[in-house]
Amino acid sequence: MPNTFDVDSPDCKNIRNLITDPGLSGKLENIYSAIEILASKYKFDHQQFIDMLNFLNTQKEMLTIPASLLRDRSSGILEIIVKFLKEEKALTYHKIAVILNRNDRTIWATYNNVRKKNPEKLAYSKSEFSVPVSIFKDRKLGTLEAVASYLKEKFGFTYHEIAKLLNRDERNIWTVYNKSKKKRKNDIT
């Protein structure tokens, strides 16, 4: 079923404002030309193009951290994450706080602590595995609990594999994972 728009809807008004903005008219013509080329060359209809743009936008917004970064034992996992997001992704304290569901002051203090401990740039290798930053949003789980749960449930890693990847003791990973399971089970009931 084709999309129909109410001409008085806020979306249509926003589109009309964009189209009539003199600073954007040339850019909009380029976008329209690109859509037409894709439509004819790849047999995309306009809705498929919009869906593709939405998908690419969500992928762009999904921040991940290389798992190899989490091997560093000189700093805590939250400290490493904050340092990575601040220095490598150039995010503001506020943006990091929103992403991690933390207070701005907590992020500021965490960053300053890790900078004192480890003033040099983060050293990490390209990792086969990345951990989405969004897993740290749930404050009920500690950062290590969140990582262990993600790797165990998403990739089916054994405790040994997780321990090796994170440079932790296997018994510690078992304990942390089971603790996170209990916390989540208590949330459901």
ABEGO torsion letter per residue (X at the ends): XBBBBBAABAAAAAAAAAAABAAAAAAAAAAAAAAAAAAAAAGBBAAAAAAAAAAAAAAAABBBBBAAAAABAABBAAAAAAAAAAAAAGBBAAAAAAAAGBBAAAAAAAAAAAAAABABBBBBBBBABBBBAAAAABAABBAAAAAAAAAAAAAGBBAAAAAAAAGBBAAAAAAAAAAAAAAAAAAAX
